[in-house]
Amino acid sequence: MSGEQVEKQRRGPRSNQKLKILYLAKILLDNTDANHDITLQEIIDKLAANNVTAERKSLYDDIA
């Protein structure tokens, strides 16, 4: 295993944290509009599918 692969494995789910805002924007654009909303738990689940951990409190701040 290369050093980069070991580092990514060591970081685990936090490896995509820097991309959280971009994933969040994409989730909101793809799944919501004036007539359709999404729950915070659904957002958390969709972020988790991209190996991004998020807490409800931080998502409120990110969305604001």
TITI-961353 format. One record per atom (N, C-alpha, C, O, CB): atom name; x, y, z. Coordinates in Angstrom, 2 decimals, decimal comma, always signed. Glycine has a CB too. Example, Ala and Ser with C-alpha at 12.3 -4.5 7.8 and 13.67 -1.06 7.14 Angstrom:
BEGIN
('N'; (+13,19; -5,69; +7,80))
('CA'; (+12,30; -4,50; +7,80))
('C'; (+13,20; -3,30; +7,80))
('O'; (+14,24; -3,32; +8,46))
('CB'; (+11,31; -4,47; +9,05))
('N'; (+12,85; -2,25; +7,08))
('CA'; (+13,67; -1,06; +7,14))
('C'; (+12,90; +0,03; +7,87))
('O'; (+13,41; +1,14; +8,04))
('CB'; (+14,08; -0,60; +5,72))
# end
This chain:
BEGIN
('N'; (+0,83; -1,17; +0,00))
('CA'; (+0,00; +0,00; +0,00))
('C'; (+0,89; +1,24; +0,00))
('O'; (+1,88; +1,30; +0,72))
('CB'; (-0,95; -0,01; +1,21))
('N'; (+0,53; +2,22; -0,79))
('CA'; (+1,32; +3,45; -0,84))
('C'; (+1,05; +4,28; +0,41))
('O'; (+0,09; +4,03; +1,14))
('CB'; (+0,99; +4,27; -2,12))
('N'; (+1,89; +5,25; +0,65))
('CA'; (+1,73; +6,12; +1,80))
('C'; (+0,43; +6,89; +1,76))
('O'; (-0,20; +7,11; +2,79))
('CB'; (+2,89; +7,09; +1,89))
('N'; (+0,01; +7,29; +0,56))
('CA'; (-1,25; +8,03; +0,40))
('C'; (-2,44; +7,14; +0,75))
('O'; (-3,37; +7,60; +1,41))
('CB'; (-1,39; +8,56; -1,04))
('N'; (-2,42; +5,89; +0,33))
('CA'; (-3,51; +4,96; +0,63))
('C'; (-3,59; +4,70; +2,13))
('O'; (-4,68; +4,63; +2,70))
('CB'; (-3,32; +3,64; -0,13))
('N'; (-2,43; +4,56; +2,77))
('CA'; (-2,42; +4,34; +4,22))
('C'; (-3,00; +5,56; +4,92))
('O'; (-3,78; +5,41; +5,87))
('CB'; (-0,97; +4,06; +4,73))
('N'; (-2,65; +6,75; +4,48))
('CA'; (-3,16; +7,98; +5,08))
('C'; (-4,66; +8,07; +4,92))
('O'; (-5,36; +8,41; +5,87))
('CB'; (-2,48; +9,22; +4,46))
('N'; (-5,19; +7,78; +3,73))
('CA'; (-6,63; +7,82; +3,50))
('C'; (-7,35; +6,81; +4,38))
('O'; (-8,41; +7,10; +4,93))
('CB'; (-6,94; +7,56; +2,03))
('N'; (-6,77; +5,62; +4,51))
('CA'; (-7,38; +4,59; +5,33))
('C'; (-7,38; +5,02; +6,80))
('O'; (-8,35; +4,77; +7,52))
('CB'; (-6,63; +3,25; +5,15))
('N'; (-6,32; +5,64; +7,24))
('CA'; (-6,21; +6,08; +8,63))
('C'; (-7,25; +7,16; +8,94))
('O'; (-7,82; +7,17; +10,03))
('CB'; (-4,81; +6,61; +8,91))
('N'; (-7,50; +8,05; +8,00))
('CA'; (-8,45; +9,13; +8,23))
('C'; (-9,89; +8,64; +8,20))
('O'; (-10,76; +9,25; +8,82))
('CB'; (-8,25; +10,21; +7,20))
('N'; (-10,15; +7,56; +7,50))
('CA'; (-11,49; +6,97; +7,46))
('C'; (-12,55; +7,92; +6,95))
('O'; (-12,33; +8,63; +5,96))
('CB'; (-11,87; +6,50; +8,82))
('N'; (-13,72; +7,95; +7,63))
('CA'; (-14,86; +8,73; +7,15))
('C'; (-14,61; +10,23; +7,08))
('O'; (-15,32; +10,94; +6,36))
('CB'; (-16,02; +8,48; +8,02))
('N'; (-13,62; +10,71; +7,79))
('CA'; (-13,35; +12,15; +7,76))
('C'; (-12,60; +12,57; +6,51))
('O'; (-12,35; +13,77; +6,33))
('CB'; (-12,57; +12,55; +8,99))
('N'; (-12,22; +11,65; +5,66))
('CA'; (-11,40; +11,97; +4,50))
('C'; (-12,10; +12,92; +3,54))
('O'; (-11,44; +13,62; +2,78))
('CB'; (-11,01; +10,71; +3,77))
('N'; (-13,44; +12,96; +3,55))
('CA'; (-14,16; +13,84; +2,64))
('C'; (-14,76; +15,06; +3,34))
('O'; (-15,59; +15,75; +2,75))
('CB'; (-15,26; +13,06; +1,96))
('N'; (-14,35; +15,33; +4,56))
('CA'; (-14,92; +16,45; +5,32))
('C'; (-14,76; +17,79; +4,61))
('O'; (-15,65; +18,64; +4,69))
('CB'; (-14,27; +16,52; +6,67))
('N'; (-13,66; +17,98; +3,92))
('CA'; (-13,45; +19,24; +3,22))
('C'; (-14,44; +19,43; +2,08))
('O'; (-14,67; +20,55; +1,62))
('CB'; (-12,03; +19,32; +2,69))
('N'; (-15,03; +18,34; +1,63))
('CA'; (-15,99; +18,40; +0,54))
('C'; (-17,44; +18,48; +1,04))
('O'; (-18,37; +18,49; +0,24))
('CB'; (-15,83; +17,19; -0,36))
('N'; (-17,62; +18,55; +2,36))
('CA'; (-18,96; +18,50; +2,93))
('C'; (-19,88; +19,57; +2,36))
('O'; (-21,02; +19,26; +2,00))
('CB'; (-18,88; +18,65; +4,44))
('N'; (-19,42; +20,80; +2,27))
('CA'; (-20,27; +21,89; +1,77))
('C'; (-20,67; +21,63; +0,32))
('O'; (-21,81; +21,88; -0,06))
('CB'; (-19,54; +23,24; +1,88))
('N'; (-19,75; +21,13; -0,49))
('CA'; (-20,07; +20,84; -1,88))
('C'; (-21,09; +19,71; -1,99))
('O'; (-22,04; +19,80; -2,77))
('CB'; (-18,81; +20,48; -2,66))
('N'; (-20,90; +18,65; -1,21))
('CA'; (-21,87; +17,56; -1,20))
('C'; (-23,23; +18,07; -0,72))
('O'; (-24,26; +17,70; -1,27))
('CB'; (-21,38; +16,40; -0,31))
('N'; (-23,23; +18,90; +0,31))
('CA'; (-24,46; +19,44; +0,84))
('C'; (-25,20; +20,25; -0,22))
('O'; (-26,41; +20,11; -0,38))
('CB'; (-24,18; +20,29; +2,08))
('N'; (-24,49; +21,10; -0,92))
('CA'; (-25,10; +21,91; -1,98))
('C'; (-25,70; +21,02; -3,06))
('O'; (-26,82; +21,25; -3,52))
('CB'; (-24,06; +22,87; -2,61))
('N'; (-24,96; +19,99; -3,47))
('CA'; (-25,45; +19,08; -4,50))
('C'; (-26,70; +18,34; -4,03))
('O'; (-27,66; +18,19; -4,79))
('CB'; (-24,36; +18,08; -4,90))
('N'; (-26,69; +17,87; -2,79))
('CA'; (-27,86; +17,17; -2,23))
('C'; (-29,08; +18,09; -2,25))
('O'; (-30,16; +17,68; -2,66))
('CB'; (-27,56; +16,68; -0,78))
('N'; (-28,89; +19,33; -1,82))
('CA'; (-30,02; +20,27; -1,79))
('C'; (-30,51; +20,60; -3,19))
('O'; (-31,72; +20,66; -3,42))
('CB'; (-29,62; +21,54; -1,06))
('N'; (-29,60; +20,82; -4,12))
('CA'; (-30,00; +21,12; -5,50))
('C'; (-30,72; +19,95; -6,17))
('O'; (-31,69; +20,14; -6,89))
('CB'; (-28,78; +21,50; -6,32))
('N'; (-30,23; +18,74; -5,92))
('CA'; (-30,79; +17,55; -6,57))
('C'; (-32,09; +17,06; -5,93))
('O'; (-32,88; +16,39; -6,59))
('CB'; (-29,78; +16,45; -6,55))
('N'; (-32,31; +17,37; -4,67))
('CA'; (-33,42; +16,75; -3,94))
('C'; (-34,48; +17,70; -3,41))
('O'; (-35,46; +17,26; -2,81))
('CB'; (-32,88; +15,99; -2,80))
('N'; (-34,31; +19,00; -3,63))
('CA'; (-35,29; +19,95; -3,11))
('C'; (-35,66; +20,98; -4,17))
('O'; (-34,90; +21,25; -5,09))
('CB'; (-34,74; +20,65; -1,86))
('N'; (-36,83; +21,53; -4,00))
('CA'; (-37,27; +22,69; -4,78))
('C'; (-38,38; +23,36; -3,97))
('O'; (-38,57; +23,03; -2,80))
('CB'; (-37,77; +22,29; -6,23))
('N'; (-39,10; +24,29; -4,57))
('CA'; (-40,13; +25,04; -3,84))
('C'; (-41,23; +24,13; -3,30))
('O'; (-41,89; +24,48; -2,33))
('CB'; (-40,74; +26,09; -4,74))
('N'; (-41,43; +22,97; -3,92))
('CA'; (-42,51; +22,08; -3,51))
('C'; (-42,03; +20,81; -2,82))
('O'; (-42,86; +20,02; -2,36))
('CB'; (-43,32; +21,71; -4,71))
('N'; (-40,73; +20,59; -2,73))
('CA'; (-40,20; +19,36; -2,14))
('C'; (-39,07; +19,70; -1,17))
('O'; (-38,15; +20,45; -1,50))
('CB'; (-39,69; +18,39; -3,25))
('N'; (-39,16; +19,14; +0,02))
('CA'; (-38,11; +19,37; +1,01))
('C'; (-37,42; +18,05; +1,34))
('O'; (-37,77; +16,99; +0,83))
('CB'; (-38,68; +20,02; +2,29))
('N'; (-36,44; +18,14; +2,21))
('CA'; (-35,68; +16,97; +2,63))
('C'; (-35,40; +17,13; +4,13))
('O'; (-35,16; +18,24; +4,61))
('CB'; (-34,34; +16,81; +1,80))
('N'; (-35,43; +16,03; +4,85))
('CA'; (-35,18; +16,11; +6,28))
('C'; (-33,68; +16,15; +6,55))
('O'; (-32,87; +15,76; +5,71))
('CB'; (-35,82; +14,91; +7,02))
('N'; (-33,33; +16,63; +7,72))
('CA'; (-31,93; +16,67; +8,10))
('C'; (-31,35; +15,27; +8,18))
('O'; (-30,19; +15,06; +7,83))
('CB'; (-31,76; +17,39; +9,43))
('N'; (-32,15; +14,31; +8,64))
('CA'; (-31,66; +12,93; +8,70))
('C'; (-31,39; +12,38; +7,30))
('O'; (-30,42; +11,64; +7,11))
('CB'; (-32,68; +12,03; +9,44))
('N'; (-32,22; +12,73; +6,33))
('CA'; (-31,98; +12,30; +4,95))
('C'; (-30,68; +12,91; +4,41))
('O'; (-29,92; +12,25; +3,70))
('CB'; (-33,16; +12,70; +4,04))
('N'; (-30,43; +14,16; +4,76))
('CA'; (-29,18; +14,81; +4,35))
('C'; (-28,00; +14,09; +4,99))
('O'; (-27,01; +13,80; +4,31))
('CB'; (-29,18; +16,31; +4,75))
('N'; (-28,09; +13,80; +6,27))
('CA'; (-27,01; +13,10; +6,98))
('C'; (-26,75; +11,75; +6,33))
('O'; (-25,60; +11,36; +6,15))
('CB'; (-27,36; +12,91; +8,47))
('N'; (-27,81; +11,04; +5,97))
('CA'; (-27,66; +9,73; +5,33))
('C'; (-27,00; +9,85; +3,96))
('O'; (-26,16; +9,03; +3,60))
('CB'; (-29,02; +9,05; +5,19))
('N'; (-27,39; +10,86; +3,20))
('CA'; (-26,80; +11,06; +1,87))
('C'; (-25,32; +11,46; +1,98))
('O'; (-24,50; +11,04; +1,16))
('CB'; (-27,59; +12,13; +1,07))
('N'; (-24,98; +12,26; +2,97))
('CA'; (-23,59; +12,62; +3,20))
('C'; (-22,79; +11,38; +3,60))
('O'; (-21,67; +11,18; +3,13))
('CB'; (-23,47; +13,72; +4,28))
('N'; (-23,37; +10,55; +4,46))
('CA'; (-22,69; +9,33; +4,90))
('C'; (-22,39; +8,41; +3,73))
('O'; (-21,38; +7,71; +3,72))
('CB'; (-23,55; +8,60; +5,94))
('N'; (-23,28; +8,41; +2,72))
('CA'; (-23,05; +7,60; +1,52))
('C'; (-21,80; +8,06; +0,77))
('O'; (-21,22; +7,31; -0,02))
('CB'; (-24,27; +7,65; +0,59))
('N'; (-21,39; +9,30; +1,02))
('CA'; (-20,17; +9,86; +0,42))
('C'; (-19,03; +9,92; +1,42))
('O'; (-18,07; +10,67; +1,23))
('CB'; (-20,45; +11,25; -0,14))
('N'; (-19,13; +9,13; +2,50))
('CA'; (-18,09; +9,08; +3,53))
('C'; (-17,85; +10,42; +4,21))
('O'; (-16,72; +10,75; +4,56))
('CB'; (-16,81; +8,58; +2,93))
('N'; (-18,92; +11,17; +4,40))
('CA'; (-18,83; +12,45; +5,10))
('C'; (-19,69; +12,36; +6,35))
('O'; (-20,89; +12,09; +6,27))
('CB'; (-19,29; +13,64; +4,19))
('N'; (-19,08; +12,57; +7,50))
('CA'; (-19,84; +12,59; +8,74))
('C'; (-20,32; +14,01; +9,00))
('O'; (-19,63; +14,98; +8,69))
('CB'; (-18,98; +12,07; +9,93))
('N'; (-21,51; +14,12; +9,58))
('CA'; (-22,06; +15,44; +9,87))
('C'; (-22,99; +15,32; +11,06))
('O'; (-23,70; +14,33; +11,23))
('CB'; (-22,81; +16,03; +8,64))
('N'; (-22,98; +16,36; +11,87))
('CA'; (-23,89; +16,44; +12,99))
('C'; (-24,96; +17,46; +12,67))
('O'; (-24,74; +18,40; +11,90))
('CB'; (-23,15; +16,80; +14,31))
('N'; (-26,11; +17,27; +13,26))
('CA'; (-27,24; +18,16; +12,98))
('C'; (-26,86; +19,63; +13,20))
('O'; (-27,16; +20,48; +12,36))
('CB'; (-28,43; +17,79; +13,87))
('N'; (-26,20; +19,91; +14,31))
('CA'; (-25,85; +21,29; +14,64))
('C'; (-24,96; +21,92; +13,58))
('O'; (-25,16; +23,07; +13,19))
('CB'; (-25,15; +21,33; +16,00))
('N'; (-23,98; +21,17; +13,11))
('CA'; (-23,07; +21,73; +12,09))
('C'; (-23,79; +21,93; +10,77))
('O'; (-23,48; +22,86; +10,03))
('CB'; (-21,86; +20,82; +11,89))
('N'; (-24,76; +21,06; +10,46))
('CA'; (-25,52; +21,23; +9,21))
('C'; (-26,38; +22,49; +9,25))
('O'; (-26,50; +23,18; +8,24))
('CB'; (-26,40; +20,00; +8,95))
('N'; (-26,97; +22,79; +10,39))
('CA'; (-27,74; +24,02; +10,51))
('C'; (-26,85; +25,23; +10,18))
('O'; (-27,26; +26,13; +9,44))
('CB'; (-28,34; +24,16; +11,94))
('N'; (-25,64; +25,23; +10,72))
('CA'; (-24,70; +26,32; +10,44))
('C'; (-24,30; +26,34; +8,98))
('O'; (-24,24; +27,41; +8,37))
('CB'; (-23,45; +26,19; +11,32))
('N'; (-24,03; +25,18; +8,40))
('CA'; (-23,62; +25,10; +7,01))
('C'; (-24,73; +25,60; +6,08))
('O'; (-24,45; +26,31; +5,11))
('CB'; (-23,25; +23,66; +6,65))
('N'; (-25,96; +25,25; +6,37))
('CA'; (-27,07; +25,66; +5,52))
('C'; (-27,31; +27,17; +5,64))
('O'; (-27,62; +27,84; +4,66))
('CB'; (-28,35; +24,88; +5,88))
('N'; (-27,17; +27,68; +6,86))
('CA'; (-27,36; +29,13; +7,07))
('C'; (-26,29; +29,89; +6,33))
('O'; (-26,26; +31,12; +6,38))
('CB'; (-27,33; +29,48; +8,57))
# end
